[in-house]
């Protein structure tokens, strides 16, 4: 077993050397990747900074001469990605560990995000107690806060680094003792306000032999699903909850980006797509709602999350965007419309009940959809058993039918 440590050996040689010693004392090999550009390494690397810089499309001499920290971090990040992928492909990377400040956190986590899910990834960082989304992205990157700066070995850094090193030993040297069945895997998207639908559909599919993976449609969840589709992990998609498109179009805080819905379309996966929580735009605490929206219909989901109801015009724009995405599908695709509401809030007695907005959404979708895409309209609420079974069974039919000729 071999652990790769990514770090700036020109400034963090002592600390990285200590982590290496802890890991090697447990019987694992260590491969040091130097991403420091300012000076010569304090300890000998296995992959030099010059090699990393070259892999990133630059040279160590050029980066030193330019003296631009941003340029150096970018180049070394790209190089670290190439080196980590090569080591993984060669079978000499069973886990990856990073230690450092914001610069090396950016470099090392870029390499981590490029590796498959399941490869142990741990970043000890001075910025791990803040917003970690840029570093973690949609991968299984674990981050540990260093508490103090990683400068020298002292009673605090020794404990933190040793714990991280031993955690990596455990992850890299032990395979989880769980049964893995070779079953078709269905990705499902869920929000709190579409949970009953997803629970019923998931149970229906699992009873028929499918494995299901549920993604929280909170921006990163949608991006994670898109990434796993591209990685070949997913066989079909039950996209119950497309609410991330409401945030993308209207300006909420949980958008998954403009390429949401692209992966399944491009890879030809069978998919049933619905309108879950398209009545909802997400913001943080109430005082974070933009001033232009404060007279709108708002609902406090909890103290940290404020939801806003989409208008008919917004709903029509969202519906058109989603339909155009589905039109690009290369595999069997069904749009499923729940005519009696798209979330818990959009029920007959709910605070977001707005038949005009729902009608605008559904009509825009049907109007923009091309003839290749099947549209199923169910006279039921999205969280009804009737609708959940209808969409799960339709996806099952698509999988049973196989690819179209």
C-alpha positions in Angstrom: 0.0 0.0 0.0 1.3 3.5 -0.9 0.1 6.9 0.3 0.9 9.9 -1.8 1.6 13.2 0.1 1.3 16.4 -1.9 3.0 19.4 -0.3 5.3 22.4 -0.7 8.5 20.8 0.4 10.4 24.1 0.2 8.4 25.5 3.1 6.7 22.5 4.8 9.4 19.8 4.6 9.6 19.2 8.4 5.8 18.8 8.8 5.4 16.6 5.7 8.4 14.6 6.7 6.8 14.0 10.1 3.6 12.7 8.4 5.7 10.5 6.2 7.4 9.0 9.2 4.2 8.2 11.0 2.7 6.5 7.9 5.9 4.5 7.2 6.1 3.4 10.8 2.7 1.7 10.2 4.2 -0.3 7.3 2.9 1.7 4.3 5.0 3.2 1.5 5.0 7.0 1.0 5.4 8.9 -2.3 6.2 12.6 -1.8 5.1 15.0 -4.5 6.7 18.4 -4.2 4.6 21.3 -5.4 6.8 24.1 -4.0 8.2 26.5 -6.5 10.0 29.2 -4.4 13.1 27.3 -3.2 14.8 23.9 -3.1 13.0 21.2 -1.1 13.9 20.7 2.6 13.5 16.9 2.2 14.0 14.7 -0.9 10.8 14.2 -3.0 9.9 11.2 -5.0 8.3 13.4 -7.7 10.1 16.8 -8.0 8.5 20.2 -8.4 10.2 20.4 -11.8 8.3 17.3 -12.9 5.0 18.6 -11.6 5.5 22.0 -13.3 6.2 20.3 -16.6 3.1 18.1 -16.2 1.2 21.4 -15.6 2.4 22.8 -18.9 5.1 25.1 -17.5 8.5 24.8 -16.1 9.9 25.4 -12.6 12.3 28.0 -14.0 9.5 29.9 -15.7 7.4 29.9 -12.6 10.2 31.2 -10.4 11.1 33.9 -12.9 7.5 35.1 -13.2 7.1 35.2 -9.4 3.3 35.2 -9.8 1.8 33.1 -7.0 -1.6 32.7 -8.7 0.1 31.5 -11.9 2.3 29.1 -9.9 -0.7 27.6 -8.0 -2.6 27.1 -11.2 0.2 25.4 -13.0 1.2 23.2 -10.1 -2.4 22.3 -9.5 -2.7 21.1 -13.1 0.6 19.2 -12.7 -0.5 17.6 -9.5 -3.7 16.4 -11.2 -1.6 14.8 -14.0 0.9 13.2 -11.5 -1.9 11.9 -9.2 -3.7 10.3 -12.1 -0.6 8.7 -13.4 0.3 7.3 -10.0 -3.2 6.0 -9.5 -3.2 4.4 -13.0 0.2 2.8 -12.1 -1.3 1.3 -9.0 1.0 3.3 -6.7 -1.6 5.5 -5.1 -3.9 3.9 -2.5 -4.6 7.2 -0.7 -3.7 10.8 -1.0 -2.8 13.3 1.8 -2.2 17.0 1.7 -0.9 19.4 4.3 -0.7 23.2 4.0 -2.3 26.6 3.7 -4.6 28.0 1.1 -2.1 27.6 -1.8 -1.3 23.9 -1.2 -4.9 23.3 -0.3 -5.9 24.5 -3.8 -3.2 22.4 -5.4 -3.6 19.2 -3.4 -7.4 19.1 -3.5 -7.3 19.7 -7.3 -5.4 16.4 -7.5 -7.9 14.8 -5.1 -11.0 15.8 -7.0 -9.5 14.3 -10.2 -9.3 10.8 -8.6 -12.2 8.4 -8.5 -14.7 8.3 -5.6 -13.5 5.7 -3.1 -9.8 6.6 -3.2 -9.1 7.9 0.3 -8.5 11.7 0.2 -7.6 13.8 3.2 -6.5 17.5 3.3 -5.1 19.0 6.5 -5.5 22.7 6.0 -5.5 26.1 7.6 -8.7 27.0 5.7 -10.7 23.9 6.5 -13.0 25.7 9.0 -14.3 28.1 6.4 -16.1 27.6 3.1 -14.7 24.3 1.8 -16.9 23.9 -1.3 -14.2 25.2 -3.7 -11.8 22.5 -2.4 -14.2 19.6 -2.0 -16.4 20.2 -5.0 -18.4 17.1 -5.6 -15.9 14.5 -4.5 -15.3 12.6 -1.3 -12.5 14.8 -0.1 -12.2 14.9 3.7 -10.8 18.1 5.2 -9.2 18.5 8.7 -8.7 21.9 10.2 -5.1 22.3 11.4 -6.2 24.7 14.2 -2.9 26.6 14.2 -0.7 27.3 11.2 1.4 24.4 9.9 4.7 25.9 10.8 7.0 23.6 12.7 6.4 20.6 14.8 4.9 21.4 18.2 2.5 19.8 20.6 -0.5 20.9 18.6 0.8 20.3 15.0 2.3 17.0 16.1 -1.1 15.8 17.3 -3.1 17.0 14.3 -0.6 15.7 11.7 -0.2 12.4 13.4 -4.0 11.9 13.6 -4.3 12.8 9.9 -1.5 10.4 9.0 -3.0 7.5 11.0 -6.4 8.2 9.5 -4.9 7.9 6.1 -3.2 4.7 7.1 -6.6 3.3 8.2 -8.4 4.4 5.0 -5.7 3.3 2.6 -4.9 -0.1 4.2 -8.4 -1.4 5.0 -11.1 -2.2 2.5 -14.6 -1.9 3.8 -16.1 -5.3 4.6 -19.5 -4.8 2.8 -21.3 -6.8 0.2 -21.4 -5.2 -3.2 -24.1 -6.5 -5.5 -23.9 -6.0 -9.3 -27.3 -4.3 -9.8 -28.4 -1.5 -12.1 -27.9 1.8 -10.3 -30.5 4.5 -10.5 -29.7 8.1 -9.4 -32.6 9.9 -7.8 -32.8 13.6 -6.9 -34.5 14.7 -3.7 -35.3 17.8 -1.7 -37.0 18.0 1.7 -40.2 19.0 0.0 -40.1 16.0 -2.4 -39.0 13.4 0.1 -42.3 11.3 0.2 -42.2 10.9 -3.6 -38.5 9.8 -3.5 -39.0 7.4 -0.6 -41.9 5.7 -2.4 -40.2 5.5 -5.7 -36.9 4.4 -4.2 -38.6 1.5 -2.3 -40.5 0.5 -5.5 -37.3 0.3 -7.5 -35.3 -1.5 -4.8 -38.0 -4.1 -4.5 -37.4 -4.9 -8.2 -33.7 -5.3 -7.9 -32.3 -1.8 -8.5 -29.7 -0.1 -6.4 -30.5 3.6 -5.8 -28.4 6.5 -4.9 -30.2 9.6 -3.8 -28.7 13.1 -4.3 -29.8 16.2 -2.4 -30.7 18.7 -5.0 -28.8 21.5 -3.3 -26.4 22.5 -6.1 -23.5 20.4 -5.1 -25.8 17.3 -5.1 -26.8 17.9 -8.7 -23.2 18.4 -9.7 -22.2 15.3 -7.9 -24.8 13.3 -9.8 -23.7 14.7 -13.1 -20.1 13.8 -12.3 -20.9 10.2 -11.4 -22.9 9.8 -14.6 -19.9 10.9 -16.5 -17.8 8.5 -14.5 -20.0 5.6 -15.6 -21.3 4.8 -12.1 -25.0 5.5 -12.9 -27.2 3.4 -15.2 -30.4 5.4 -15.2 -31.8 8.6 -13.7 -35.0 9.3 -11.9 -34.7 13.1 -11.8 -37.6 13.8 -9.5 -36.3 17.1 -8.2 -35.0 19.6 -10.7 -35.3 22.6 -8.3 -31.6 23.6 -9.0 -32.9 25.1 -12.3 -35.2 27.5 -10.4 -32.1 28.8 -8.6 -30.1 29.0 -11.8 -32.8 31.0 -13.7 -34.1 33.2 -10.9 -30.8 33.7 -8.9 -31.1 31.6 -5.8 -28.2 30.2 -3.9 -28.4 26.5 -4.8 -27.8 26.4 -8.5 -26.0 23.4 -10.0 -24.8 25.4 -13.0 -25.8 25.6 -16.6 -24.7 22.0 -17.4 -27.3 20.4 -15.0 -29.2 17.8 -17.0 -26.4 17.5 -19.6 -24.6 14.3 -18.5 -27.5 11.8 -18.8 -28.5 13.4 -22.1 -25.0 13.1 -23.5 -24.4 9.6 -22.3 -27.7 8.2 -23.5 -29.0 7.1 -20.1 -32.6 6.2 -19.7 -34.1 9.0 -17.6 -37.5 10.2 -16.2 -37.4 13.8 -15.4 -40.0 15.7 -13.3 -40.7 19.1 -11.9 -39.9 18.6 -8.2 -39.6 21.9 -6.2 -39.6 24.1 -9.3 -41.9 26.3 -7.2 -39.0 27.0 -4.9 -36.0 29.4 -5.1 -33.5 29.1 -2.2 -31.9 31.8 -0.1 -30.1 31.9 3.2 -31.5 33.5 6.4 -34.3 36.0 5.6 -32.0 39.0 5.8 -30.0 37.6 2.9 -32.9 37.6 0.5 -32.2 40.3 -2.2 -34.2 43.5 -1.7 -35.9 43.1 -5.0 -37.5 39.9 -3.7 -38.5 40.9 -0.2 -42.1 41.6 -1.2 -42.5 38.2 -2.8 -44.1 35.1 -1.3 -41.5 33.8 1.2 -41.4 30.8 3.5 -39.0 30.1 6.3 -37.9 26.5 5.8 -35.7 26.9 8.9 -33.8 29.8 10.4 -31.0 29.3 7.9 -33.0 28.7 4.7 -35.7 31.0 3.2 -37.7 29.8 0.2 -39.4 32.0 -2.4 -42.2 31.1 -4.7 -41.6 31.3 -8.4 -43.9 33.6 -10.5 -45.7 32.4 -13.7 -43.1 34.2 -15.8 -40.2 32.7 -14.0 -41.8 29.3 -14.1 -42.3 29.5 -17.9 -38.6 30.4 -18.3 -37.5 27.5 -16.1 -39.8 25.1 -18.0 -38.4 26.2 -21.3 -34.8 25.8 -20.2 -35.5 22.3 -18.9 -37.3 21.2 -22.0 -34.5 22.4 -24.2 -32.1 20.4 -22.1 -34.2 17.2 -22.5 -34.5 17.8 -26.3 -30.7 17.2 -26.5 -31.1 13.7 -25.0 -29.5 10.8 -26.9 -31.2 8.1 -24.8 -34.8 7.3 -23.9 -36.2 10.3 -22.0 -39.6 11.0 -20.3 -40.9 14.2 -18.8 -43.3 13.5 -16.0 -45.7 16.3 -14.9 -47.6 16.2 -11.6 -50.6 18.4 -12.3 -51.6 18.9 -8.7 -48.4 20.4 -7.4 -44.6 20.1 -7.4 -43.7 20.1 -3.7 -45.1 19.9 -0.2 -45.5 23.7 -0.3 -47.3 23.6 -3.6 -50.3 21.6 -2.4 -53.9 22.8 -2.2 -53.5 24.2 1.3 -49.8 25.0 1.0 -48.2 28.5 1.2 -46.8 28.1 -2.4 -50.1 26.9 -4.0 -50.3 28.8 -7.3 -52.2 27.1 -10.1 -51.3 29.9 -12.5 -47.6 29.5 -12.0 -47.8 25.7 -12.2 -49.8 26.0 -15.4 -47.2 28.4 -16.9 -44.5 25.9 -16.0 -46.2 22.9 -17.5 -47.4 24.7 -20.7 -43.9 26.0 -21.3 -42.4 22.6 -21.0 -44.9 20.9 -23.3 -44.6 23.8 -25.8 -40.7 23.6 -26.0 -40.4 19.8 -25.9 -39.7 18.1 -29.3 -41.7 15.2 -30.5 -38.9 12.7 -29.6 -39.4 13.2 -25.9 -42.3 11.5 -24.2 -44.4 13.6 -21.9 -46.5 11.9 -19.2 -49.0 14.1 -17.3 -50.4 12.6 -14.1 -53.5 14.1 -12.3 -51.8 13.8 -8.9 -49.5 15.7 -6.5 -45.8 15.0 -6.8 -45.7 13.4 -3.3 -48.6 11.1 -3.9 -48.1 7.4 -4.1 -49.8 7.4 -7.5 -47.2 9.7 -9.0 -44.2 8.1 -7.4 -45.1 4.7 -8.6 -46.0 6.0 -12.1 -42.5 7.6 -12.6 -40.6 4.6 -11.0 -42.5 2.1 -13.2 -42.0 4.2 -16.3 -38.2 4.2 -15.7 -38.3 0.5 -15.1 -40.0 0.1 -18.4 -37.3 2.1 -20.2 -34.6 -0.1 -18.6 -36.4 -3.3 -19.6 -36.9 -2.1 -23.1 -33.2 -1.5 -23.6 -31.7 1.1 -26.0 -33.7 2.1 -29.0 -32.7 0.8 -32.4 
